Amino acid sequence: MPAVTVENPLTLPRVTTPAGAVPRPVLAVTTAPAGFEGEGFPVRRAFAGINYQHLDPFIMMDQMGEVEYAPGEPKGTPWHPHRGFETVTYLIDGTFVHQDSNGGGGTIQNGDTQWMTAGSGLLHIEAPPESLVTSGGLFHGLQLWVNLPASDKMMEPRYQDIRGGQVQLLTSADGGALLRVIAGELDGHEGPGITHTPITMVHATLRPGAEITLPWREDFNGLAYVLAGRGAVGTDRRPVRMGQTAVFGTGGSLTVRADESQDSNSPDLEVVLLGGRPIREPMAHYGPFVMNSRAELQQAVEDFQAGRLGTIPAVHGM
């Protein structure tokens, strides 16, 4: 980890924080519980226990792995429906194949991202390729769910295939951190992901002892999830470690620092930074459907049961 990197970060554009930006305080640090998803791949529920008012417009995020599969062990998810939101699958290590009933899909690996806008609804499947199932190997990624406002929930589904080489690479003022902007913008630099709900998604790698203070839109919330390593968040240096999420309060900048010493299996601090403009609408969530009311959820279930969210392509059989 990670696949997308550079030999010398000092060759990259540097992020600066405007003088006078108000630092965001850390409101809470939570620890993600571990579990299993789909056909049995291990996940950490990054947002478990966090009040939705601090998450909006994000719904959930799973860290998938990091796991070293033996031959025959790699797993995925079976065909399943979605309606009313967007799924973002960011693969750090390994390979995943996506296909949906709307004709979208492809293979992502080593820093690639799949951005699926479910909108009015579709069926999709995510699974390792046959070659990975046969050989086994490393698998590690994230899946993030981003809510859609009521005006966009029934839009036409859309699929974006974002290659790792397309992400906007930046660094901190001293070159001690590598910042990968996947979606949204950071200090005027835009990532490749096109979002209906305004968000920023950044994967940051901090060398031991490095500290970043990044400008952060004041109309966005702020979250930091630790993929690997140990460090601290906020100007008061609240400790964080792998599998923990920091919730920031309001302000114009956020601070993350890597500990001077890291574990041997995690030489750097790896953090995903998320921010989004809250939608502030009623949310009704049931399994793979995220709507605004119980009546809309019931309609989504009925539409799925009636086959109105699409059919599984014949190549996969029934």
C-alpha positions in Angstrom: 0.0 0.0 0.0 -0.5 2.2 -1.8 -0.1 1.7 -5.5 -0.3 5.3 -6.7 2.8 7.1 -5.5 5.8 9.2 -6.7 9.5 9.0 -6.0 9.9 12.7 -5.0 6.7 14.5 -3.7 8.6 17.8 -3.9 8.0 17.8 -7.6 4.2 18.0 -7.0 2.1 21.1 -6.4 2.0 22.1 -2.7 -1.1 22.7 -0.6 -1.1 25.8 1.5 -3.5 26.9 4.2 -4.6 30.5 4.2 -3.4 32.5 7.2 -6.2 32.9 9.7 -8.1 29.7 8.8 -9.9 28.5 11.9 -8.7 25.0 12.9 -11.4 22.4 13.1 -11.7 20.8 16.6 -11.9 17.0 17.0 -15.4 16.2 18.3 -15.0 12.4 18.6 -12.8 9.4 17.7 -14.6 6.1 17.1 -13.3 2.6 16.5 -14.7 0.6 13.6 -16.1 -2.8 14.5 -15.0 -5.7 12.3 -17.4 -8.0 10.4 -18.0 -9.7 7.1 -19.8 -8.6 4.0 -21.0 -10.2 0.8 -19.8 -13.8 0.4 -17.6 -13.4 3.5 -14.8 -10.9 2.9 -13.7 -9.1 6.1 -14.7 -5.4 6.6 -14.4 -2.7 9.2 -17.5 -0.4 9.5 -15.8 3.0 9.5 -18.8 5.1 10.5 -20.4 2.8 13.2 -21.5 4.8 16.2 -21.2 8.2 14.6 -24.3 10.4 14.7 -25.7 11.0 11.2 -25.6 14.7 11.6 -21.8 14.5 11.5 -21.8 12.1 8.5 -24.3 13.7 6.1 -24.1 13.4 3.1 -22.1 10.1 3.7 -24.1 7.1 4.7 -21.5 4.3 5.4 -18.0 3.3 4.6 -16.4 -0.2 4.8 -12.7 -0.9 4.8 -12.4 -4.2 2.9 -9.4 -6.1 4.1 -6.4 -5.7 4.2 -6.3 -9.4 3.7 -3.9 -11.9 2.1 -6.0 -14.5 0.4 -4.8 -18.1 -0.1 -5.7 -19.7 -3.5 -9.5 -20.3 -3.7 -10.3 -17.9 -0.9 -11.0 -14.5 -2.7 -14.6 -13.5 -2.3 -17.0 -10.8 -3.6 -20.7 -9.9 -3.4 -23.6 -11.6 -5.2 -26.0 -9.7 -7.5 -27.9 -7.2 -5.4 -29.9 -3.9 -6.0 -29.3 -0.3 -5.1 -31.4 2.9 -5.4 -31.1 6.5 -4.2 -27.4 7.0 -3.7 -23.9 6.5 -5.1 -21.3 3.9 -4.3 -17.6 4.6 -4.5 -15.2 1.6 -4.6 -11.6 2.6 -4.1 -9.2 -0.3 -4.5 -5.7 0.1 -3.0 -4.4 -3.4 -3.5 -5.7 -6.3 -5.6 -8.3 -6.6 -8.3 -12.1 -6.3 -8.4 -14.5 -6.7 -11.3 -17.8 -4.8 -11.4 -20.9 -5.3 -13.6 -24.3 -3.8 -13.5 -27.7 -4.2 -15.2 -27.4 -0.8 -16.7 -24.4 -1.8 -18.8 -21.7 -0.2 -16.6 -18.7 -2.0 -15.2 -15.1 -2.8 -15.5 -12.0 -4.0 -13.7 -10.3 -1.9 -11.1 -6.9 -2.5 -9.4 -4.1 -0.9 -7.5 -5.4 2.7 -7.0 -8.4 2.7 -9.3 -11.9 3.8 -8.3 -15.3 2.8 -9.5 -18.0 5.4 -9.0 -21.5 4.1 -9.5 -24.6 6.4 -9.3 -27.4 4.0 -8.6 -30.1 6.7 -8.9 -33.4 5.2 -9.9 -32.0 1.7 -9.4 -30.1 -1.1 -10.8 -28.6 -4.5 -10.0 -24.8 -5.0 -9.7 -22.2 -7.5 -8.7 -18.6 -7.1 -7.5 -16.2 -10.0 -7.5 -12.5 -10.9 -7.8 -11.4 -12.1 -11.3 -11.0 -15.8 -11.8 -7.2 -15.4 -11.9 -7.2 -13.9 -8.4 -9.5 -16.7 -7.1 -7.0 -19.2 -8.5 -3.8 -17.6 -7.3 -4.9 -15.8 -4.1 -3.2 -12.6 -3.2 -3.5 -9.3 -1.4 -6.8 -7.4 -1.3 -7.5 -4.1 0.3 -10.0 -1.3 -0.5 -12.8 1.0 0.6 -16.5 1.3 -0.3 -18.2 4.6 0.4 -21.9 5.3 0.1 -22.8 8.9 -0.8 -26.4 10.1 -0.4 -28.3 11.8 -3.2 -30.7 14.7 -2.6 -34.4 14.0 -3.3 -34.2 15.8 -6.6 -31.6 13.3 -7.9 -32.7 10.0 -6.3 -34.5 8.9 -9.4 -32.0 10.1 -12.0 -30.6 7.8 -14.7 -27.9 5.5 -13.3 -24.3 6.3 -14.3 -20.9 4.7 -14.0 -17.5 6.3 -13.8 -14.2 4.4 -14.2 -11.4 6.4 -12.6 -7.9 5.1 -13.1 -5.3 5.5 -10.4 -3.2 7.6 -12.8 -6.0 10.1 -13.1 -6.1 11.2 -9.5 -4.7 14.7 -8.7 -1.4 14.3 -6.8 -0.4 17.0 -4.4 2.0 17.4 -1.4 2.3 19.3 1.8 4.4 22.4 2.2 7.5 20.4 3.3 6.9 17.4 1.0 6.3 15.1 4.0 2.9 13.9 2.7 1.5 12.6 -0.6 -2.2 13.7 -1.2 -4.3 11.9 -3.7 -7.4 13.9 -4.6 -10.0 11.4 -5.9 -13.0 13.6 -6.0 -13.8 17.2 -5.3 -11.1 19.8 -4.8 -8.3 20.7 -2.4 -6.7 24.1 -2.4 -8.0 24.7 -6.0 -6.9 21.4 -7.4 -9.7 19.1 -8.6 -9.9 15.4 -8.6 -11.4 13.3 -11.5 -14.5 12.1 -9.8 -17.8 13.8 -10.9 -20.2 13.9 -8.0 -23.9 15.0 -7.8 -23.5 15.7 -4.1 -20.6 18.1 -3.5 -17.8 16.2 -1.7 -14.1 16.0 -1.3 -12.3 12.6 -1.0 -8.5 12.5 -0.4 -6.2 9.6 0.4 -3.2 11.0 2.3 0.1 9.2 3.1 2.2 10.9 5.8 5.8 10.0 6.5 6.7 9.3 10.2 6.6 12.7 12.0 5.0 14.6 9.1 2.1 16.9 9.8 -0.5 18.4 7.4 -2.9 21.3 7.9 -5.2 21.4 4.9 -7.7 24.1 3.9 -11.2 22.7 4.2 -14.4 24.1 2.9 -16.4 25.6 5.8 -19.7 24.4 4.3 -18.4 20.8 4.3 -18.2 18.4 7.2 -14.9 16.8 8.0 -13.9 13.1 8.6 -10.6 11.3 8.8 -10.4 7.5 8.6 -7.1 5.7 9.4 -6.4 2.9 6.9 -3.0 2.1 8.5 -0.5 3.4 11.0 -0.7 5.7 14.0 -0.9 9.4 14.4 -2.9 12.3 15.8 -5.7 14.7 14.7 -6.5 18.2 15.5 -4.3 20.9 16.9 -4.6 19.2 20.3 -3.1 16.0 18.8 -5.8 13.5 19.6 -4.4 10.0 19.1 -5.7 7.8 16.3 -4.7 4.5 14.9 -5.7 2.0 12.2 -9.5 1.4 12.0 -10.5 4.7 13.8 -12.5 7.6 12.5 -12.0 11.2 13.6 -15.0 13.5 13.4 -14.1 17.2 13.0 -16.2 20.2 14.0 -16.6 23.4 12.1 -13.7 25.5 10.8 -11.5 26.3 7.8 -8.7 23.8 8.2 -8.0 20.3 9.5 -4.8 18.9 10.9 -3.4 15.3 10.8 0.0 14.2 12.1 1.9 10.9 11.8 3.7 9.5 14.9 7.5 9.5 14.7 7.5 5.7 14.9 5.2 3.4 13.0 4.6 -0.3 12.9 6.9 -2.4 10.7 3.9 -3.5 8.5 2.8 0.1 8.1 5.8 2.4 7.5 3.6 5.5 7.0 0.3 6.9 8.3 -2.5 6.2 5.7 -5.6 8.4 6.1 -8.7 9.0 4.0 -10.1 12.5 4.4 -13.8 13.1 3.6 -15.9 16.2 3.4 -19.3 16.9 1.9 -22.0 19.5 1.9 -24.8 18.2 4.1 -28.1 17.5 2.3 -30.2 18.0 5.4 -33.2 16.0 4.2 -35.1 13.2 5.9 -33.3 9.9 5.2 -35.0 6.4 5.1 -32.5 3.6 4.8 -33.3 -0.1 4.3 -30.5 -2.4 3.2 -29.5 -1.4 -0.4 -32.1 1.4 -0.7 -31.6 5.0 0.6 -34.7 7.2 0.1 -36.5 10.0 1.9 -39.5 8.2 3.3 -40.8 4.8 4.3 -43.3 4.9 1.4 -40.4 5.4 -1.0 -38.5 2.5 0.6 -41.6 0.3 0.2 -41.8 1.3 -3.5 -38.2 0.5 -4.0 -38.7 -3.0 -2.6 -41.8 -3.5 -4.7 -39.9 -2.3 -7.8 -37.0 -4.7 -7.1 -39.3 -7.7 -6.5 -41.2 -6.9 -9.7 -37.9 -6.8 -11.7 -38.1 -3.1 -12.5 -34.6 -2.4 -11.3 -33.1 -4.4 -14.1 -32.2 -8.0 -14.8 -29.0 -10.0 -14.4 -27.2 -10.1 -17.8 -27.5 -13.6 -19.4 -23.7 -14.1 -19.4 -23.9 -14.7 -15.7 -26.9 -16.9 -15.8 -29.7 -17.0 -13.2 
